[in-house]
């Protein structure tokens, strides 16, 4: 695996993305969106896991170099990040990666706050062939009904934030508008994929979700 930083401009100033690429191949590219903590070692590790599966993984820094050290900071940083700013950073990530790596089709995934942005980007931005948001917030119906990107929405039935009611709402809108959404629900808590948080990590659910999503990206990209 090779790793590097990709530098690019956004409407609110310059930022970078962490890029993990396999030694060979890597034509299939996945944008990985951070949790509310920032672009930390856990997100870089996930990018590395994608590279080990043969994907190029690109994780943009939506906080432009800042990292949260506790939930209070993370919540403040997440709330300070406007949806428009995050989407602009994602759009510019796609443009920069297209130019740097000659990529035309992208998948997008993200966790917690990153799941919110991954789903929103799949609804509102061009260039994504597949999306796999993990337990991100669900946008309002007027945004969600725009979704044309094949999507797996991963959630936990024990999640108090992206709770079963929110997931049911997503499923209802998807059914009414015939949106290309598969809802993958696990008997697990919020952030169950994060293996650095023993209080919520669910190994069996995380491994199953990983196999589901990587298979989906291999099929769609």
N, C-alpha and C positions, 0 to 999 in steps of 0.2 A: 504494500500500500504506500502511496505517496500523499503527502499533505502539503498544502500551501495556503496562502491568504490571497483573496481576490479583493482588490481595492476598486471602489466605484463611488460615483456621486449620487446623491438623492436631493429631493427638493429642500430638505432641511440640513444639508451638509454631507460631507463624506462619511463613509463607513466602510466596513470590510465584511467579508464572508470567509468562514473556514471551509476549505475544500479538501475532501478526502477522495482519492481516486485509486482504482485498482491498478496493479502493475501492467495489466493488459486489458483491453476492452474499455468498458465504462461509457459506452455510447448512451446507455439509458441513465437518465439524470433525475435525481430526486432533490427537491428543495426541502430542507429540514428546519422547521421554525421552533425557536426556543420556548421553554417554559418561562414563567414570570420571573425566574431567578436571573435570566440573562443567558448569554452564549458562554456557558460554563463547560467544565470538563465532561460532564454527563452528556451534554448535547454533542460535543465533539466525539465522544465515544460512540454514540449512536451513528454519527456520520461514518465513523470507521467501520462499524458493523455493516452498513450499507456497502461500503467499498469492498469489504470481504465477500459480499454476495455478488460482486461484479458491477455495481452501480457507481457512478460518480455522484457524490453527495455534497451538497452545498448548503451551509448553514449561515444565513446572513445575521449580522449583529444589529438587531432592531433597537438596542439601547446605546449603540455607538460607544462601546468600550466600558460601559458601566455594568457592574455585577452586584446583585443583592446578597447580603450576608445573613438576613433573617426575614421571616415572613412579613414583618411590618414594612421593611424597605422594599421587598418584592411587590407588595400590594401598592405602595405609593408609586413605584416605577411603572407598573402595569397601568395604573389609572391615569398616569401622566402621558401615556403613549396613545395619541389619537389614532383611531382606526385608519384615517386617511394617510397618516405618516407611515404606519406599518405597511399598508398596502403599497404605498409608493416605494418603500424600500424593497419589498418583494418584487415589484415590477422591474425596478432597476437591477435587482439581482439576476432576474431572468435575462434582461437585455445584456448585462455584462457577461454572463455565462455563455450566452449565445455567441457573442463576439469572441470570447476567449477560447471556447472549446468547440465551436461550430455545432452547437446543439439546437435542435428544432422542437423537440417534444420533451416535456417535463412532467414529472409527478410532483406532488406536494404533500407533505405530512407535517404534523406538529402536535405538541403535547400541552395540555392545559391552555394557557394563553395562546400558545402556538397552534393548538387545535382550532381556537376561535379564528385566528388569522388564516389558517389553511383552508377552512371551510369558506370563509368570506372571500378569499382570493379565488377559489374555485368558482364562486358565484359571479364575481365582478371583474376578474382579469382574464386576458386572453393567454393562450399558450400552454394550458395544462391539459394533459391527456388522461390524468387520473389524480384522485385526491384521497387521502386517508387521514382525516383529522381524528385525534385521540381526545376524547372528553373535553372538547372546546365548547364555548357558548354558541347557541343557535341564533342566527340573525332573524330579524323580523320577516314576515311573509313576503313583503314586496322585494326583499333582497333574495331570499331563499328560492323563490319561484323562478329566478333567472338561471338556476343551476343547470348546466348541460354537461358538465364534466362527470364521468363515472366516479362514484364516491363510495367508500366504505367509511361509515361513521362508527368509531369504536367507543364504547361507554361501559361504565361499571354500575351495576344495579344498586350498589351501596353508596354511590356518590351523592353527597348532600348538596353539591354545587350544580353539576350537570346531572340533575336528578331524573328519575324515571318520567316525571311529568314533562320535562323539557325534551327528553328523547321521544316521548309519545307525540309531542307537538311536531317535532321534526318528521316523524313517520307519517303523521296525518297530512302535513303539507306535501310531503313527497308522494303520497298516494293520490291526493287530489289533483296535483299538477303532473303526475306521471314522471317524477324526477328520477334520475338514475342513481338511486341511493340504496345501499344495503346497510342495514343496521346490525352491527355485531355487538351483542351485549354479553358481559361477563359478570359473574357473581363476585364482584370485587369493588374496591374503593376508588376514589379519585386518585389519579397518579399511580395506578397499580403497575404501570410499565417501568417506573423509575426504580431501578435496582440499587440506587444509593440511599433510598428511604425505606428502611426495614419495616417501619410502622405501617406502610401501605403497600409495599411491593408484593405482588402475587406472581410467583415464578411460573406456575402452570398457565395462568391467564396471559401473562406477558409472552411466553413462548408460543402459545397458540396464536395470539394476535400478530406476532412477528411473522410467523409462517403464512398466515392469511394475507397480510399486507405485502410482504415481499413477493408472494406468488401473484397477487393482483397487479403489482407494478411490473413484474416480468411479463405478464399477459398484455398489459395495456400500453407499455412504452416501447 
